[in-house]
Amino acid sequence: MKKFVIPEKYRSSIIGSVKEWRKSKDPRKQDFSPTYLDLGPLEVVLPRHFGFCYGVENAIEISYKAIEENPGKRIFLLSQMIHNPAVNDDLESRGIQFIMDTEGHQFIGWDEITSDDVVIIPAFGTTLEIEQILKDKGVETKRYNTTCPFVEKVWKRSSEIGGKGYTNIIHGKHKHEETRATFSHSAAHSASVIVRDIKEAERLAEYMKGNKGREEFEKEFAGKYSAGFDPSKDLKKVGVVNQTTMLATETQEIADYFKKLVVSLYGDDAFADTRDTLCYATNDNQDATLGALNSDADLALVIGGYNSSNTSQLVTILSEKMPVYFIKDAEEIVSENSIFHFVYADQKRIEATDWLPKKDKVKIVITSGASCPDPVVEAVVRKVQGFFPNANNIENVLEELIGVE
């Protein structure tokens, strides 16, 4: 795996040491059990995988390189580089301007962008329409295109099955940058439609069965289907691809559901196998989070940007067995009695009181999304450790742990 050159501010000696130790013991990633840091009255449970993935580190490396290589030039990002406020705020402080927000609403008009400007394409990729706008303006986009290779893999697969006459059903959030980009690339080759979850998949199935007509479809799936989509014709041969940050098990559930249905209606050739579009990093983080479910933890702290889809999936997984607080950084932890956290389903930041159990030994799962820097995780660990005056020194605990084979 390539080693990326990213600013030291995104590295943590504590978290990095744990990750390197686990990697050296399990290079083939067969062991998804968590790491336990026993600090005495506090035990921290770190899942096997969390934090920056390949695509995120690639995007950060390219973005900072763009800054270094273009002194005096105006540098723009199409939207947020990744869904993490610390990274985006730092890029903005270095002069990078955002052209639009995460849902595509523009801050800067296209008429203000010139061929002399540097435009960075974020890790989520972008639509063919925006690529054409930049091309028409003479803006060079390949050099600083940070699109995650696993997102591009989804585009390639959707193109392949679309070329064979299959409709692409995209499992994703239709306003998310990545899903908008994937939809654009998919729609260029085939009929395409977006479903958010299994419930929406079941509603789409009613059109597949012929129980509902085109007029109802256009209302129910407004903004989620390609031009000229005809449910009476375009749902007879389908494949499922996904926004790479969605819950992998949910994508598989949707694919299995459509496969069973369309094969029963139209035969074995009616479904295209697309399992290989699931992102390895998303899978690893989710599998590792599942591995932490049996830790008997009192609660979990999940760290990441509040608009981060992949981080929200970790919250969903852990919520099966314990209270979970979705926080963006250590500053959300006010005291041992007060914490501000984000409820993703309601899109609301709220305060919780008495969140930290009052007991002799507290066990907490601490993890983060793929766009969260390790130092942010370390800061949370240290903030929580501060509520336990008699806690063991974390450096000593780590040295003893890593030194014992």
N, C-alpha and C positions, 0 to 999 in steps of 0.2 A: 504494500500500500504506500502511495506517495506521501512523503513528509512535506507539509506546507510551511511556508514562511509567513507567520502571522505575528502581530505585535505581542511582546511579552506580557502586556497588560491582560491578555486573554489566556494566560497560562497560570496554573496554580500548582505550587510544589506539593501541597497536601493531596489534592484530588488527582493531580497528574501521577504522583507516586503510586497511589492505589490502582489507577488504571493500568500503568505499566507493569505493576506486580501481577495483576490478574492476567494481563496479556501474556506475560512470560510463562505463567503457570498453565495457561489454557490457550495456546496460539490458534487452535482450530475452533475455538468458541463452542465447546461442547458443554461447558458448565455454566448454567444460568442462575446459579445460586448467588445470593448477595454477599457483600463483604460486611462484617460486623466490627464496628469500632467501639469497644467497651471502655467507656470513659468513667466507669464507676456508677454514679447515680443516673447517668445518661448513657444509653446505647444507641449509636447511630447506625442505621441500616442503609448501605449504599448498594443499589442494584448493580448487576454486572456491567450494564451498559447505560450510559446517559450522556447528555451534553453534546457538544459539537460533533457533527457527522462530516463525511467526506465533502459533500456538496457545500456545506456551510464554510468549512475551512478554505475550500477552493474559492468561494465568493469573496471571503475576507481578504485572502492573499491578493486577488486580482484588483479589488477596490483600492487597497492601500498602495498597490503598485501604480495604479492610475493617478493617484495623488502625487506620488514621487516623480513620475515621468512627465507630468504636465504642469510645471510651475507657471503661474500666471494665466493659465487657461481656465475658462469656466467648465466646471465638471458637474454633470447632472446624473441622478439616478432616476430610472423610470418610476420606481416606487421604493418602498422600504427594501433595503438589501436583504434582510432576513427579519423575522418577526421577533426582534429583541430590542427594547428601547435603549439599552446601554450601547450597543454596537451602532445603531442608527444615530443616536445623539452624538457619538464621537465622530462619525463621518460628517455629520452636519457641522460640527464645531471646526472641522478642517476645511470647510468651504463648499462641500458638496451640497447641491440643492436637489430637492425632490420634485419631480415633474407632476406626480399625482399621488393620491393616497392609495391605500390597499384595495379599495373598491373601484378604482379607476376615475375618480373625480379629480379633475386637473387643478393644480395650483398655478402652473405655468403653461401658457398657451403654446401650441406648436409653432405659431408665427414668431415666437421669441427665440426659438432654437435655430442655430445656424450651423453651417458645415465646419466652422472653426471650433465648435464646442465638442467636448467629450461627453458621450452618453453611455452610461453603464447599464447593461441589462441585468436585473437581479437574479438571484438563484432560482426564483420561481419561473423564469422565462418570460416571454411576452407573446402577444398575438401576432399573427401574420399581418394584420392591418397596421399595427404600430410599426412593425419592421419595415413595411412599405413606406410609411410616412417618413421615417428616418432615412431610408434609402433615397427617396425623392429629394430630400434636403441635402443629400451628399454627406450625411453623417456616417462615419465608419463605425460599425457596431461589432465586428468580429473580435477585435483585439481585446475589448473589455466586456465580452459577453460571459457572464458568470452562471448561466443556466446550468443547473445541476444535471450531470450526465444521466442520472436515473429518471429525471423528468423527461429528458430527450429520449430515453429508452421507451417511455410510455408513448411518446409521439410517434416513434418509429413503428411500434407494434400496432398502434391504432391505424397508421397509414397502411400497413401490410394487410390487416384484416379488412380494412375499408376497400382496398383495391380488389379484394376477392368478393365484394358484394355484401359484406356484413355491415350492419348498423352498429355504431359504437355507443354503448350505454356507459356513461362516465359516472362513476361513483365519486361524488365530491360536493363541495359547497359552491354553488354557481357564482357567487360574488368573489370568491377567493382568487387571487392573482394566478395561481397555478392552474386552477380549473378553467379560468377564462382562457388562458394560453393553450391548454390542452384541447379545449373545445374548439378553438380557432383552427388549430392544426388538424384536428380530427375532421371538422366540417369541410375542410378543403378536399377531403378524399371520400367522404361518405356521409350518409345521414347520421346525425348524432343527437343524443338527448342526455340530460343530466338528471341523476337521482341522488337525493341527499342521504337516504337511509333505506332500510328494508321496508318501512311503511310506504315510502314513496315508490319503491320498486313494486310493491303489491298493487299500488294504484295504477302504475304504468301497465301492469299485467292485465288489467281490465280491458285495455285497448288491444293488447296482444290477443286476447280471447275473443275480441269482437263485441264485447258487452257495452262499449262506449264508442262514440263517433269522433270525427275530426274536430268538430266545433267545440266539444267539451274538452278535448285534448289541448287545443290552443289556449283555452282559458286556464286550465289546471296547470299546464306546464309552460306558461308564458315566460319568455326570457330564458328558457332552458332547452330549446330545440333548434336545430339548424333550419335554414330557409327551405321552404317547400316540403317540410317533413309531413309525410302521410302515414299515420299509424296503421291504416289498413294494408299498406304495402311494405312499410319500412321496419316492421317488427316481426318479420317472418324468418330472418337470419340475423342473429345478433352475437356480439361479443361484449365482454365487460372489461374496461380499463379503469384506472383509479387516479384520483389525486393522491400522490404518494404519501401524504401525511395522515390519511384516514386510518381508522382502526382496521388492521389487516383481516381480523376475523370477520368483521362486518362486510368487507369487500368480498371475502370468500363466500359468506352466507348469501350475498346478493347474486354472485356468479352461479352458485349452486342452484339457487332458486330459479333463475332464468333458464339455466341449462335444462333442468328437469321439465320446466313448462314448455319451452320452445321445441325441445326434442319430442315431447309427447304430441305436440300439435303439428310439427312440420318435418320430423325425422332427424336422424343422427347428424346430418350435415348442417343442421340449422344453428348450431352453436360453435363459436370459435374459442378455443382454449387460450386464455390470456393470463394464466397464473404468474408468468414470468415478469409481469409489470409491477409486482409488489416490491417496494424499496427495501433493500437489505437492512439499512440503518433503522428504518421505521420498525421493521420486524424485530431486529435485535433489541431495540429499546423497549418495545412492547413485551417481548418474551422475557426480558430481564425484569420488567415491572411485574409480570405475572409470577416470576420466581421469588419476588419479595412478598407476595401475598401471604405466604405461610410462615412469615417471620414472627407472628403474634405481636406485631407492633401496636402501640396505643393509638398512633395517628401517623399521617404522612404530610410532608410539605413538598409540593411540586412547584418547581421554579421555572418561570419562563414569561415571555411576552403575553399579554392578555389577549392578543389577536392570533396567538400561535395555535394552529390546529393540532399539530402533533403533540404539543404539551397537554392540550385538553383531553387527548385520548388516554394519556397516562393517568389523569385524574379519574376518568371513567373506570379504568381497570382497578385502581386502588380503592375506589369508593365501594367496591363489592364487599370489602371486609373491614374497613376502618374509616374514621373521619379523615377527610382530606382538605387541606387548605392550599389553594392555588395562589401563589404569590409571585410578584415580579422580581423582588430582591429582599434583602435583609431589612430594609427600611420599613417594610410593611409590618414587621414584627415590632410592635410598640413596647410591649412588656409581656411578662409571663401571664398577664390577665387579659391582654388585648392584642388582637392581630387583625389586620385588614387583608381580605382575600377576595378573589374574583369568582363569581358564580357564572361559569361560561354559558350555561343554558339560558340564563336570564340576562346575560351581558351586563352584570351589575357588580360593582365593587362594594362590599359590605364589611362591617366590623363584627368580629366574633369575640366574645368574652369567655374567660375561664377555659381557654383552649388547651392549656398545658396541664395535664393531669397532676394532681398533688399526691404523689406516691413515692415510695423509697427508691424505686428504679423505673425510669421512663424510657420506653423504646420508641424511636421515631424513624420512619423511612424518609430519607431525603433524596430527591432525584430532580432531574431537570429535562427540559425539552431539547431538541437537536440544535436550537439556535441560542442556547444559554451558555455564556462563558463560564469556565470552571471557577474563576475567582468569585463569581456571584454565588456559586454553590458553597464555596469555602466560607464566605462571609456569613451565610445563613447558618452553617454548622457552628461557627464561632459565636454568633449571636445567641443561639439556643444554648450553647455550652455555658455562656455567661450567666444563665439563670441557675446554674448549679455550682455554687462557690467551691464545693469540695470535689469537683470533677477532675479526673486525671488529665495531665498534660497531653494534648493530642499528638504532638510530635513524638513524645516518648512511647505512646501507645502504638503509633504507626511504625516506629523503628522496631519495637518488639514484635509486632505482627509480621512485618515484611522479613525480619531477620530469622523467623522460625519457619522451617520447611517441614 
